[in-house]
Amino acid sequence: MNDILKGLREAARLVASFDADLVEITARSLEVSLGATVVASAIGLPFGAWLAVNRFKMRRIVIALLNALMGLPPVVVGLIVYVLFSRAGPLGVFGLLFTPTVMVIAQVIIITPIIASISHQAIRELWADYHDLLISLNATRLQRIKALLWDGRRALLTASLAGFGRAIGEVGAIIIVGGNIDHATRVLTTAITLETGKGDFALALALGFVLIALAITVNLTLHMLTRTERESRW
């Protein structure tokens, strides 16, 4: 019990004093996860809107596949990306393995289906409301998508934040492709795993506190945005 209390006190001290290692790891986590969220949003949001507006033969299969990919095992993604970017892989020539860039790529693969699926559901509801108006204005498909993306921007921001929340807590894929290298690819989740294995519970707890704070911030933001979106519809 004393060891636990000592660890908690030391963790609180590290957080309060802005420990250099803690700040560095947190900054890299935000850099990787925010970068992945931006790229995944740039892909997922327009695709979700396009899927809501267009009707084609394989549409239901594509939607079902998209929903299935939301549960894509991160370790499998990490393994596939590792094989692709390893020296013997087809993309090994770029030398990206064990870099933050390949960590971003792995997270993009994981969270893009999540963002696309949530945006599809949000835009589908808007499309039902705006369908007749946009058709009567002879809006092109691109104009329809732009209008829906703009009007549903709060819901779409929620989709992006959901993707960020998933990315910031990811450990399986990025520990495979990043290697958890100190001062290079170590992020919050991989550092927690390492420090716990080493028995350095103070730093592990401090990292955990930061990760929990980020998760709570994301969830509170999601809650406020969802509430604002609902109130604006009334």
GIFENZI-V486049 format. One record per pair of residues at least 12 apart in sequence whose ideal C-beta (glycine too) atoms are under 6 Angstrom apart, sorted by the first residue. I is the first residue (numbers start at 1). J is the second residue. Records with the same first field share a line. If there is no record, write none. Layout:
# GIFENZI-V486049
I->J  J
This chain:
# GIFENZI-V486049
7->201  202  205
10->202
11->202  205  206
14->206
15->206  209
22->206
25->186  188  191
26->210
28->187
29->187  188
32->100  103  104
33->164  167  168
35->104
36->104  107  108  167
37->160  163  164  167
39->108
40->108  111  112  115  163
41->115  160
43->112
44->112  115  116
45->119  156
47->116
48->116  119  120  123
49->123  145  148  149
50->145
51->120
52->120  123  124  127
53->127  144  145
66->113  116  117
67->117
69->113
70->113  114  117
74->110  170  172  173
75->172
77->106  109  110  173
78->106  172  173  176  177
81->106  177
82->176  177
85->97  102
98->179
102->177
103->174  177  178
106->173  174  177
107->167
111->163  166  167
114->163  166
115->159  163
118->159  162
119->156  159
122->152  155
123->148  152
126->148  152
154->225  229
155->229
157->225
158->222  225  226
161->218  221  222
165->218
168->214
171->189
175->190
180->194
188->207  211
191->207
192->204  207  208
